[in-house]
Amino acid sequence: MALYDAIGIGYRALRQPDARIGRAIERALGGARSVVNVGAGAGSYEPRGPGVVAAEISSRMIAQRPAGGAPVVQADAVALPFVSGAFEAATAILTVHHWSDANAGIAELARVARDTVAVLTWDPAAPGFWIADYFPEILDVDRRIFPPIDAFRGVLDDVVATVVEIPHDCSDGFLGAYWRRPDAILDADVRCAISTFAAIGGVDAGVAALARDLASGEWTRRYGALRDRTTLDLGYRLVTGRPRA
């Protein structure tokens, strides 16, 4: 909660949901009429409809939710205030790595959903990308806090981890969104909307090194081939499964 109360300033402006990712999440929900969106933040990727409820712990994030959005309950993901099976589906979008106990939170998703759990996350077995050359702590932190895909298999049946390739012009400014736009990482406002930058602390040396490599052409020499790609698999996965009876 403290992390998002700190970085939540301006979060809604820089973390606009990307329609392509949104369509993948919508397909995963399969037309569920009652959905709880856990770790809902400012409401990105939240389905519409009278049966949708959001659960979010950070008051700063709740304050940035749009007028007319789903009703929101201030609650911790590891102790949801809903009866078992209260919803057809439960979602959690790029949030499980911030929960105080990811395994307990995943179990809560399975408890409150009757049919489907859909989680957008990052696979810590993924190799990462060029940003780790400038900020090596990022990969270390993320591999510690993102749960492995097997954590979902421990509480869900029929688990499928679908690759979510990230478009080069992704409108949702999470870490991987800038794989083809390195200049954006030089912007302090952009970094402030990426939780891992807040987690690793001092970034001045990495920012300076990236700026030098962009100015000299070294970044282009090493990674310029990425500019020919329109999407890239960076390890983001849409994990779906059925709550275990």
N, C-alpha and C positions, 0 to 999 in steps of 0.2 A: 504493500500500500504506500509506504513512504517513497519508494522509487517513482511510482506513477504520479503521486502528488507533486514530486519534484520536476519530472520531465513533462508533465501533462500540459504545461503552458504552450498554447499554440499547436497542440498535437492534432487537433481536428483539421487544421489548415494543411498540414504536411502529410497526413495519413489518410488521404482520400481513397476509398475502396476502389480497386481496379475491377472493371466490369468482367474481364476474362476470368479472373480468380473467382469473382462472385458467382459466375455461371457454374463453375465446377462445384462450388459449395452447394448451390441450389440443386444441382443434379443429385448430389450425395444425400440431400435431405428427402428426396423422392416425394415431394408433395405433402410432407407431414403437416398436420393442421395445428398441432400444439408443440411449441419448441421453446426450450430454455437456452439462452445464449449466455454461457458462463465466462466470466472475465471479459465482459462485453465492452468495456472501454467506452468510447464515444459512439458506439453503435455500428461500426463498419461491418459490412457483410451480414447484417442482421436481417432475417426474413421479415416480411410484412404480414400482418394479419392479426386478428383479435386473439389468437391463441398463443402469441409470442410474449415471453417474459424475459427480461434481462437481469442478470446477477452480476454486480460489480462492487468491488471493495473500496475503490478510490473515490472520494468525494469530488476531487478535481476532475476526474474523468466523467463522473456522473453529470457534473455541471456543464460539460461540453456536448452532452447528448442533444440531438435536434428536437425541437418542439414537434409534438405529434408522433414521436417514436414509441416504441414498446414501453410499457410500464417497467420500472427498474426497482429492484430490491438491493439494498446495500448489504452484501453478504460475502463471506469468505468461500472460495471455491472448495475448500476442504471440509466445509460444514454447511451444506446448502439447506436453507430452511423450507424444504419441500418434502412432501411425503413420497415414498418410493413409488415409482411408476407414474408420477404426476404428469409427465409429458410423453408424447410420442417420440420425440427426438431431443437430443442435447448436442449443442455445438460449443466449441472452444477454439477461437481463432487467434493464432500466434500469441498465446497467453500461458500455456501450461508451464513453461519454463520459469515463470514468475511466481508460481504458487509455492507456498511454504513447504508443501509436501506433494510433489507431482503425482506420486502413486496413489495417495489418498484422494486427490482431486479427480483422477481418472476413475477411481472406484465410485466416487460420488456421481460422476456423469452417468456411469452404468446403472447406478441405483435409481436415479430419478427419471431415466428414459425407459420406455417400454420396448421400442423397436430399433432405434438407430442412434448411434453416437458418431459424430463427425468432427474431427479435430484437424485443424491446419497447424502443422508444426515443422520442425527441422530435424533431420536425422543426424545425430551426432557422429555417425559413422561416415558421413560425407567428408570429402577432402577439403572443403572450403574453397576460397578463391583468392584473387590477388590482394584483397584488402589485408589478409594476414601477413603479407610481406611488409606492410607499413605499421600494422597494429597487431603484432603476434599474440597479444593477450586476448584478443577477441575470440580466437579459435579455442584457446584454453578455457575461457569463461563459458562459452556456449557449449562446449563438450561436457562441462560439469553440470550445467543446469537444464539442458534439454533431455528429456527422458528417452531412452532407446525405444525403438519400435516394439521390442519384445515386452515392454511395460504395458502396452495396450493388449497384447495377446494374453497377458496374465489375468485380465478381467473381462475381455470381450471374446465372442465367438466370431468366426468368419471375418477375421481382420484382413483388410486390404489396404496397403500403403501405395497410393497412386502418386506418381511423379507429377509435381506442379512446376512446369517450366515457367520461369519468370520473364515476362516481356521486357524488351530493352527500354520501353517508355512507361514502365509500370507507374501508375499514379499513387500507389500506396508506398510511402517512403520508409519501408523497413530496410534493414541492412542490405539484403541482396538486391533491392530494387535498383541500385546504382552500379551494377556490374559493368554497364557500358557507358556510364556517365561519371567518371572519376572526379571531374571538376566539382561535382556537387558535394563531395565529401569535404572539400575545403570550407564549405559554408557552415558556420557554427550553428545556425538555426536548424539545418538539416541534421547535423549530428545530435542536436538536443532532442530530436524526435525519435532517436534510435536508442533503445534502452541499453544496449551493450556498451555504447560509448560512455554512458553515465556510470556503468558498472566498473569500467576499467580505470576511470580517473584520468590522470594526465595524458594528453594526446598530442601535446605541442610538437614533440620530436617527429612523430609519425606524420602529422599534417605538413610539417616543413619538408620532410623527405618526399612526400607525395607531390607537393608543389614544385619542388626542384625537378623531379622526374617528368612532370607534365610540361614544365617550361623547356627542359632540355631535349625532349622527345624520347627520353629513356622509357617512359611508360608505354608509349606507342611502339617502340622497338620490341618490347617484351610482350605486350598484350594487344597490340593493334589488330590482330586477327579477330578479336572479339567484335570489332566494329562491323564485321561481315555477318554477324549472327543477329537474328531478331528475337530469339528466346534462348534461354540457357537453363539447364538443370543444375541448380546450386545446392540441392539436397532438401528442398522443401517438399513435404509430403502431406497429402490429404489422407488421413487415416480414418477409415470407417469400419464399423463393426456392430454386432448385435449384443445387447446386454445378456449376460449369461443367466439362464434361468436358475 
